[in-house]
């Protein structure tokens, strides 16, 4: 019984890794190659929201800590 369970868990792990590899995409190349519409579509596929917080008074320099991405689950 344990041998059968181990075999099935091994098969599940193998099939799961294959499915993950199929889902992986090269977003960086798609971003670089795509135009505005392609980039908007990619942002919509990856993020639920992106919150940009104010950087302060005057002409404060860009602070990446003020960008809060919320990824899709």
N, C-alpha and C positions, 0 to 999 in steps of 0.2 A: 504494500500500500504506500509506504513512504517513497519507494523507488518511483512509483507511478506519479506521485505528487511532485517529486523533484524533476522528473522528465517534463511534466506539464508546465511547471514553473519556468524551466529552461526554454521551452517553446514559446511561452508567453513573452519572456524577456527578449528573445530573438525577434519575434514579430513586432513587438513594441518598438524596438530600436530601428527596425526597417521603416515603420510608419513615421517615426520622428524624423528620419533622414529625408523622407519624401516631403514632409512639411517644411523643412528648413529651406529658407530662401536667402538669396544674396541681396539683401535690402540695400547695401551700400552701392552695388553696381546699378541696381534699378534706380536708385536715387540720382546717381550721377548721369545716367543715360536718359532719364525721363525729363519731360517738361513739367510745367506747373501743374497740369491736371494729374499727371502720374504721381507727382510728389504729394499732392493733396490726398490722392487715393491711398498712398502708403501711410500717411499720417493717420488717416481714418481707420486703417487696418491695425495699427499698432497702439494708438493712444485712445483712452476714453476722454481725457482732457489734458490740457497743458495750462497750468496757472503761472502767469508772469506777475510777480510782485513788484511794486514800485521800488525804484532804487534810491529814493530820497530826494531831498531838495536840490535844486540847481542842476548842474550837469555832472552828476555823479558817474563814475566809470561803470561799465558793464560788470555786473556781479552774477556769475553763473549760479550762485547759491539762491538767487531769487527766482529761478526757474524750477517749477515743480511738476514733472510729468506724472501722469496717472495712466498706467498701462492697462490695456484690456486683459481680462483674465484668460 
